[in-house]
Amino acid sequence: MHGFVKGVAAGTHALRGWPSSAYRASKVGLNAWVRVCSREPRFTSRGLHLNAVCPGWVRTDLGGAGAPRSVEVGAASILAAATRGPSGPTGGFFRDGAPASW
Ligand SMILES: NC(=O)c1ccc[n+]([C@@H]2O[C@H](COP(=O)([O-])OP(=O)(O)OC[C@H]3O[C@@H](n4cnc5c(N)ncnc54)[C@H](OP(=O)(O)O)[C@@H]3O)[C@@H](O)[C@H]2O)c1
């Protein structure tokens, strides 16, 4: 992520394969952080699962009134991942309870 910030400052981020969107880059960083940290003993030793979730395009302040999903539907996507229990996955990225690509 520091590379993205430095690349933007130097005008070279696109040459290095970064998107020209801080929002998208931040989500890549978040998903990578989840994947890396989910394997760290400080989490695994305590049985903690780390997953990232996409709620879909939701009608919030950020998503705007034109988004197709209600807050309830977006929250259900998050709950689906948060309630998988001890045998559930860790280090993944999910949408509506299913693995999603990123
Ligand atoms: N909406 C979508 O379509 C969509 C799609 C995919 C992913 N997401 C992700 O879902 C997350 C939430 O999005 P949203 O649509 O709910 O956004 P939102 O409507 O803009 O709400 C953001 C919330 O975060 C709080 N917040 C912002 N900065 C904070 C800080 N520094 N410390 C504590 N709270 C802070 C805000 O609090 P205040 O109200 O007090 O300012 C607000 O409650 C974001 O990470 C977004 O990228 C959203």
The ligand as an ORCA input file, in Angstrom:
! r2SCAN-3c Opt
* xyz 0 1
  N     -22.459      0.932     -0.029
  C     -21.960      0.084     -0.927
  O     -22.521     -0.104     -2.031
  C     -20.704     -0.698     -0.610
  C     -20.285     -1.688     -1.529
  C     -19.140     -2.420     -1.234
  C     -18.437     -2.168     -0.083
  N     -18.855     -1.197      0.789
  C     -18.053     -0.935      1.979
  O     -18.825     -1.019      3.164
  C     -18.272     -0.137      4.153
  C     -19.362      0.746      4.688
  O     -19.892      1.476      3.579
  P     -21.240      2.310      3.686
  O     -21.881      2.225      2.352
  O     -22.023      1.908      4.887
  O     -20.622      3.765      3.871
  P     -21.267      5.080      4.500
  O     -22.731      5.099      4.249
  O     -20.441      6.198      3.978
  O     -21.042      4.886      6.054
  C     -19.722      4.853      6.554
  C     -19.785      4.723      8.063
  O     -18.447      4.671      8.544
  C     -18.346      5.571      9.609
  N     -16.977      6.092      9.635
  C     -16.322      6.754      8.663
  N     -15.085      7.072      9.067
  C     -14.968      6.591     10.318
  C     -13.934      6.617     11.282
  N     -12.751      7.182     10.994
  N     -14.138      6.035     12.459
  C     -15.321      5.440     12.742
  N     -16.349      5.395     11.868
  C     -16.170      5.961     10.674
  C     -19.350      6.658      9.333
  O     -19.703      7.279     10.540
  P     -20.473      8.694     10.561
  O     -21.846      8.464     10.072
  O     -20.421      9.079     12.002
  O     -19.695      9.610      9.674
  C     -20.494      5.875      8.739
  O     -21.354      5.344      9.748
  C     -17.135      0.640      3.444
  O     -15.905      0.027      3.733
  C     -17.464      0.469      1.963
  O     -16.318      0.543      1.147
  C     -19.988     -0.467      0.550
*
